[in-house]
Amino acid sequence: MAFYDTSLDGARFEPARDSDAFVAFLRTRFGTDPPDLVVPIGPPAARFYGLNRGRLFPGTPMMLAVPEERVMRGIELGPRDAGTVISLDVPRLFAHILEVLPATTTIAVVSGDSPIERFWVNVVRQETQTLSERARIDYLNKLSLGEIEKRVASLPANSAILFVQMYVDGAGVSQDHDLALTRIRAAAAAPVFGLFGSQLGKGIVGGPLMSEVAAASKTADLARAVLAGEGGAKPTVVRLELAAPAYDWRELQRWRIRESNLPDGSTVLFRQPTLWDEHRWAIVTGAAALLLQSALLVALLVQRSRRRRAENEARRLSGRILTAHEDERRKLARELHDDFTPRLARLAIDAARLQPVTAGPDSAGGAAMHEELSRLSQDVHGLAYRLHPTVLEDLGLGDALHSECERVSKGQGLAVDRHIDALPTGIAPAVTVCLFRVAQEALRNIVRHAGAHSARVSLAPKDGGIQLLVTDDGVGFEPRIGHSAGLGIASMRERVREVGGKFSIRSEPGA
């Protein structure tokens, strides 16, 4: 299928009934090969062809493409003809502006001054006379485009602009329709409304518009039907309706027009996506991860709190156990020292007195009994000392450490050097017991595990407290292994912690 188009400059010139020159041009161009279908597009072309059809292609079907019904008056359609037409409801256009902007008091009608544009200005004047009580209507079609820009820039408050079309301005200068709309929108001090769907997105607010896309689609369907010979005894005319109201979100924001003022069923286009719209899944995923991490963090904090409570409770229990253990040792040592040791000593003395009386074969047994009772008395006395040395309470920490170092030196063959400075008075009993037990346990570990030849115990005031140092020349050990090897180090650390002190070990294998 071949398509031919011929432009009719109906914007500048009124198509006259005797347009001989243009008619002759068309007859020359298509005289030998007339078209199968003539499609006048727009009101000027429809009126021109309707008036001159008899001189051009009287036997060729005609397909009118979206003329306005007012323009079609006087144009006769044959049975094979068809058309898509629209009836522009001018009062509805102005009522829509007043609905969206209820406070409007002035409406400026922007249009060109070509013959077809003057026709439409006259139509608007006639059909809006009843609206004069609600708003003043100013017509700017006699002004040049530059003058129109100045007028729309100085409109009073509560104004609106209806842009009809602009092909030739009031100064007779041809204008590009879209460029004229862009310039007016840029200069306007009031929102701009329009008629056509193609204007949406180029500066108008929006509303019920004529959709050129829908009109073209319907026109193509009718043209196909006419070429296929599907027409009836009467011409086929389809009346198009204005599209559902559509608006430019950017213009609504610019002029602060509330969406609640828009008619029901309106569509808002060009809406700038929010952060949520653009990154919805990223936000949802991030929020879910954050909630999961927060829940995990809360669970960890709860677990940490429970663990701390358990550790604190364990420390309190450990302290109570150590205190109870020390009390029991003190009580048992006191009973051994005050009760059993004197009784054993008396038995040993009595056994010694009986030896002269029992002279004879049994005298050797009496002597052995005396020696055994003496050793037993000494062992019980030593046990009582190890359980709780009374010298700690009787003479103080310094003498108690001297006594313990002396006992280890004599009993274990370990040379123990001691250096004990003058200690402050008023040391708490718990601190005294702690320092003595730590020194005692440290010396016991040196004897058992270090293989040392000498050791040193020093006790001196330091930084408002008391520092106990126990060193040796033994083989050393790995502190991390020593922590779990037995209860000795653990008990020393727990004792020191119980009185609020600091406990540390410096050692390594072979040193």
Helices and strands as residue ranges (DSSP letters): H 20-30, H 43-56, E 63-68, E 82-86, H 90-100, E 106-111, H 115-127, G 129-131, E 136-139, H 145-153, E 159-165, H 177-187, E 192-193, G 197-199, E 206-207, H 212-227, E 236-240, E 246-248, H 249-254, G 259-261, E 267-269, H 275-278, H 280-335, I 336-340, H 341-357, H 363-387, H 390-394, H 397-412, E 415-420, H 429-445, I 446-450, E 454-462, E 465-472, H 479-485, H 487-498
